Amino acid sequence: MGISGEKKDLIVKVLKDSIENKFKNYKPETKHMPFHYRLIGKDRMALFSFIHSLNTTFGTSIYEPVAIALAQDIFIEKKKQEDPHTVVSSEAHGVIQNIIDGISVGDRTPDKIAELEEIRNASNLGRMNNVNLTKIDIWLKKRDGVIYFIDLKTVKPNVGGFQNMKRTLLEWAATEFAKNPDVQIKTMLGIPYNPYHPKPYQRWTMRGMFDLKEEILVAEELWDFIGGEGSYDVLLDCFEQAGIELRPKIDEYFSRFDN
């Protein structure tokens, strides 16, 4: 499924608006760095600081609004930074803990479809407990009623946090089942690009805790899932076009730090 010129224009506009918004609110963290300024120049240090600041918020300020724009034709509902439901049954909570414990000690291998069915079957058993979960980065719903929750991660997520990431995906599903046990849901991690390109993404670090086929979307898999086949390559073109159009403003903005 191709991406229309209208959608490309929308994505470029989203990118430009996001960067220009960042300019309006940006202030360099460090006011005085005499050695760095003399060695590299104030304008380059300001640009470096801006890029660092942008990297820390790339998910919310760039990837999320782009994903929503990209999803227009594929999904009937799309949201970013959505609050999950707030109730999980005690039995479902116990099932989630057993899944994580079992995978951690090697008693079971990750199987997301089976895990979700276990949680579904326990979703209304025992006490109903309130939980406070992290927001869903990307919330999507298809015409067939299936909903998808995507947790956007950095391209090299911390191995030490894999258990918490897995728990989040399972708990998001559990809150949906508590509300509607018949809901069809998929919860996944999204990795925006492959830092190891042209080599394959080094997923082996995730293999122990995640079902790679059902839970992990990397680069083309992520963007083509959200926007349709070919979306990743079109998205790269949109980023390039936005960068070209913004270049005069970027140069002008950072030139003010030159003296």
Backbone torsions as a table, in degrees:
resi	resn	phi	psi	omega
1	MET	NA	120.0	-178.1
2	GLY	-78.7	163.6	177.6
3	ILE	-102.7	127.8	-177.4
4	SER	-68.8	158.7	176.1
5	GLY	-61.4	-32.7	178.9
6	GLU	-64.3	-41.4	179.6
7	LYS	-69.3	-37.6	176.9
8	LYS	-59.0	-44.8	179.2
9	ASP	-61.3	-39.0	179.1
10	LEU	-63.7	-43.5	-178.8
11	ILE	-65.6	-42.6	177.7
12	VAL	-60.6	-41.2	179.1
13	LYS	-64.5	-42.0	178.1
14	VAL	-59.8	-43.8	179.7
15	LEU	-63.6	-47.8	-178.9
16	LYS	-63.5	-42.6	178.8
17	ASP	-61.8	-40.3	-178.8
18	SER	-64.1	-44.4	-179.2
19	ILE	-69.1	-42.9	-179.7
20	GLU	-65.0	-34.8	175.2
21	ASN	-62.8	-40.8	179.5
22	LYS	-63.8	-40.3	177.3
23	PHE	-58.1	-44.6	-175.8
24	LYS	-61.5	-34.0	-174.7
25	ASN	-104.0	2.3	-173.5
26	TYR	-86.3	135.1	171.6
27	LYS	-136.9	125.2	179.6
28	PRO	-53.9	137.6	-176.7
29	GLU	-66.6	-36.9	-176.9
30	THR	-111.7	125.6	-176.3
31	LYS	-82.3	-32.0	-172.2
32	HIS	-137.8	113.8	177.6
33	MET	-134.5	76.7	-169.0
34	PRO	-58.7	-39.4	-178.6
35	PHE	-71.1	-44.0	179.1
36	HIS	-63.1	-42.8	-177.9
37	TYR	-59.9	-43.6	-177.2
38	ARG	-72.9	-29.7	-178.9
39	LEU	-81.5	-42.3	-171.4
40	ILE	-112.5	-31.8	-176.4
41	GLY	106.5	142.6	-177.9
42	LYS	-63.3	-40.1	-177.2
43	ASP	-64.5	-41.0	179.4
44	ARG	-69.6	-37.0	177.0
45	MET	-66.2	-38.4	177.3
46	ALA	-64.1	-41.4	177.8
47	LEU	-64.3	-43.4	178.0
48	PHE	-59.2	-44.8	-180.0
49	SER	-63.9	-39.5	179.5
50	PHE	-64.1	-44.6	-180.0
51	ILE	-62.2	-42.1	178.0
52	HIS	-61.4	-44.5	178.6
53	SER	-63.2	-40.9	179.7
54	LEU	-65.0	-40.5	-179.2
55	ASN	-59.9	-36.5	-177.5
56	THR	-70.6	-20.9	-178.4
57	THR	-119.2	14.0	-174.8
58	PHE	-58.3	-38.0	-178.4
59	GLY	-60.3	-53.5	-176.1
60	THR	-77.7	-35.0	-173.8
61	SER	-89.6	-22.5	-177.1
62	ILE	-120.4	-63.0	-171.7
63	TYR	-62.7	-42.8	-176.4
64	GLU	-65.9	-51.4	177.7
65	PRO	-63.1	-33.7	176.5
66	VAL	-64.8	-42.5	179.3
67	ALA	-60.7	-41.7	-180.0
68	ILE	-64.8	-41.9	178.0
69	ALA	-64.7	-40.1	-177.7
70	LEU	-68.7	-28.5	-173.6
71	ALA	-82.3	-1.0	-170.7
72	GLN	-52.6	-43.1	-172.8
73	ASP	-90.5	-16.6	-173.6
74	ILE	-95.6	-34.7	-172.9
75	PHE	-118.2	143.6	-179.0
76	ILE	-85.0	-20.2	174.1
77	GLU	-137.0	140.7	178.2
78	LYS	-150.2	133.7	-177.9
79	LYS	-141.8	156.6	172.9
80	LYS	-125.3	151.3	-178.7
81	GLN	51.1	50.9	-178.1
82	GLU	-89.2	137.8	176.3
83	ASP	-76.1	129.1	174.8
84	PRO	-74.5	169.9	173.5
85	HIS	-65.4	167.1	-167.7
86	THR	-118.8	13.6	-177.7
87	VAL	-127.2	134.6	175.3
88	VAL	-134.7	137.7	178.4
89	SER	-73.2	152.5	-179.7
90	SER	-63.5	-35.1	178.6
91	GLU	-67.7	-41.6	178.0
92	ALA	-64.5	-39.1	177.7
93	HIS	-60.9	-41.1	177.9
94	GLY	-65.3	-39.0	177.4
95	VAL	-61.5	-44.5	179.5
96	ILE	-59.6	-44.3	179.7
97	GLN	-63.4	-39.7	179.6
98	ASN	-65.2	-38.2	178.8
99	ILE	-62.6	-49.1	-177.9
100	ILE	-65.2	-42.7	178.3
101	ASP	-62.5	-43.7	-177.9
102	GLY	-63.3	-42.4	178.6
103	ILE	-67.7	-40.7	-175.9
104	SER	-61.7	-38.1	-177.3
105	VAL	-95.6	1.1	176.3
106	GLY	85.3	11.6	178.8
107	ASP	-77.7	-18.0	177.8
108	ARG	-146.8	155.7	176.4
109	THR	-102.8	151.2	-179.0
110	PRO	-59.7	129.6	177.3
111	ASP	-147.1	91.3	-169.2
112	LYS	-62.4	-38.6	-179.2
113	ILE	-62.2	-45.8	178.8
114	ALA	-66.1	-39.3	-179.5
115	GLU	-62.2	-43.3	-179.8
116	LEU	-64.7	-37.3	179.3
117	GLU	-67.4	-37.5	176.3
118	GLU	-61.4	-44.2	-179.6
119	ILE	-67.7	-41.8	178.4
120	ARG	-57.2	-45.3	-177.6
121	ASN	-65.0	-22.3	-179.4
122	ALA	-104.8	4.8	-167.6
123	SER	-66.2	-21.6	179.9
124	ASN	-124.4	25.3	178.7
125	LEU	-105.3	143.4	179.4
126	GLY	81.2	-160.6	-179.9
127	ARG	-77.8	149.1	174.1
128	MET	-97.2	115.9	-174.8
129	ASN	-110.2	142.3	175.8
130	ASN	-76.3	140.5	177.6
131	VAL	-133.5	154.5	178.5
132	ASN	-120.2	98.3	-173.7
133	LEU	-103.0	160.9	178.0
134	THR	-67.8	155.3	179.9
135	LYS	-65.5	152.5	176.4
136	ILE	-85.9	119.3	-176.3
137	ASP	-61.4	-51.7	-179.5
138	ILE	-129.1	121.5	179.7
139	TRP	-114.6	121.3	-175.0
140	LEU	-132.4	147.2	176.7
141	LYS	-135.4	130.2	178.6
142	LYS	-91.5	168.6	-178.8
143	ARG	-63.3	-25.6	179.2
144	ASP	-81.0	2.2	176.5
145	GLY	93.8	-11.0	179.6
146	VAL	-70.3	134.5	177.5
147	ILE	-110.1	149.3	-176.0
148	TYR	-129.9	128.3	174.8
149	PHE	-111.4	124.4	-179.7
150	ILE	-117.5	125.4	176.1
151	ASP	-99.1	105.8	-178.9
152	LEU	-74.6	131.4	-178.5
153	LYS	-122.9	163.1	172.8
154	THR	-65.6	162.1	-175.0
155	VAL	-70.1	-17.4	175.7
156	LYS	-129.9	74.0	-176.7
157	PRO	-62.8	150.8	-178.1
158	ASN	-68.0	121.3	-179.1
159	VAL	-56.8	-35.3	-178.1
160	GLY	-66.3	-15.5	-178.7
161	GLY	-100.4	7.5	-175.1
162	PHE	-61.6	-39.2	-179.9
163	GLN	-62.3	-43.3	179.4
164	ASN	-65.5	-37.9	177.5
165	MET	-62.9	-44.8	179.2
166	LYS	-62.1	-43.8	-179.6
167	ARG	-60.8	-42.6	179.7
168	THR	-58.3	-46.4	-179.8
169	LEU	-60.3	-42.1	-178.9
170	LEU	-72.0	-38.2	-180.0
171	GLU	-69.8	-36.3	174.5
172	TRP	-56.6	-45.7	-180.0
173	ALA	-63.9	-40.8	-178.0
174	ALA	-61.8	-37.7	179.0
175	THR	-68.1	-34.4	176.8
176	GLU	-68.5	-42.1	178.7
177	PHE	-65.0	-34.7	179.2
178	ALA	-62.9	-32.7	178.6
179	LYS	-82.2	-40.8	-178.4
180	ASN	-147.4	99.9	-176.2
181	PRO	-62.8	-17.2	-177.2
182	ASP	-93.4	-2.2	-176.4
183	VAL	-62.7	143.6	175.0
184	GLN	-100.5	119.6	-172.1
185	ILE	-139.2	146.2	171.0
186	LYS	-130.6	132.6	177.9
187	THR	-120.3	131.3	-169.9
188	MET	-142.4	160.4	168.7
189	LEU	-96.1	137.9	176.7
190	GLY	-114.2	125.7	177.1
191	ILE	-109.5	112.3	-169.0
192	PRO	-60.4	-35.2	178.7
193	TYR	-152.7	166.8	-178.0
194	ASN	-98.9	106.0	-178.3
195	PRO	-69.5	-11.5	-178.1
196	TYR	-96.7	1.6	-178.3
197	HIS	-51.5	137.2	10.4
198	PRO	-88.2	4.5	175.1
199	LYS	-75.5	157.6	178.6
200	PRO	-62.7	154.1	175.8
201	TYR	-62.3	136.2	-176.3
202	GLN	-80.0	74.4	-176.0
203	ARG	-76.5	-10.2	-176.7
204	TRP	-54.5	-28.9	-179.3
205	THR	-67.1	-23.1	-178.9
206	MET	-96.8	-13.2	-170.6
207	ARG	-58.9	-33.1	-176.8
208	GLY	-66.0	-33.3	-173.8
209	MET	-107.3	-25.5	-172.8
210	PHE	-116.4	151.6	170.2
211	ASP	-83.2	101.7	-170.8
212	LEU	-60.4	-34.2	-178.8
213	LYS	-72.2	-37.2	-172.6
214	GLU	-100.7	-17.9	-170.1
215	GLU	-119.3	-13.4	-172.6
216	ILE	-121.1	125.9	174.6
217	LEU	-121.3	121.9	-176.6
218	VAL	-120.2	130.7	171.2
219	ALA	52.3	-115.4	-177.6
220	GLU	-54.1	-39.7	-179.3
221	GLU	-58.9	-42.8	-178.4
222	LEU	-66.8	-55.1	-172.7
223	TRP	-74.3	-32.8	176.2
224	ASP	-70.9	-31.0	175.0
225	PHE	-65.5	-43.3	-176.6
226	ILE	-73.4	-41.4	-172.2
227	GLY	-113.0	-4.9	-176.5
228	GLY	101.5	164.7	-175.7
229	GLU	-56.5	134.7	179.2
230	GLY	89.2	-2.1	-175.6
231	SER	-64.9	-36.5	-177.8
232	TYR	-59.4	-47.7	-178.6
233	ASP	-66.1	-39.0	177.7
234	VAL	-65.2	-38.1	180.0
235	LEU	-62.9	-40.6	176.7
236	LEU	-60.1	-41.4	178.0
237	ASP	-63.5	-38.9	179.0
238	CYS	-64.5	-41.0	177.3
239	PHE	-62.7	-42.6	179.9
240	GLU	-63.6	-44.4	-179.9
241	GLN	-63.0	-43.5	178.6
242	ALA	-61.3	-40.2	179.2
243	GLY	-64.0	-41.7	178.9
244	ILE	-63.7	-43.6	-178.4
245	GLU	-69.7	-29.3	-178.8
246	LEU	-86.6	-14.9	-171.2
247	ARG	-54.0	-45.4	178.4
248	PRO	-59.8	-39.5	178.8
249	LYS	-68.1	-38.9	179.0
250	ILE	-64.4	-45.8	179.7
251	ASP	-62.0	-43.4	-179.5
252	GLU	-65.2	-41.2	-177.3
253	TYR	-62.6	-46.7	-175.3
254	PHE	-82.4	-14.7	176.6
255	SER	-66.3	-23.8	-179.3
256	ARG	-69.2	-16.1	179.2
257	PHE	-90.9	1.9	-171.3
258	ASP	-68.7	-30.8	-176.4
259	ASN	-105.7	NA	NA
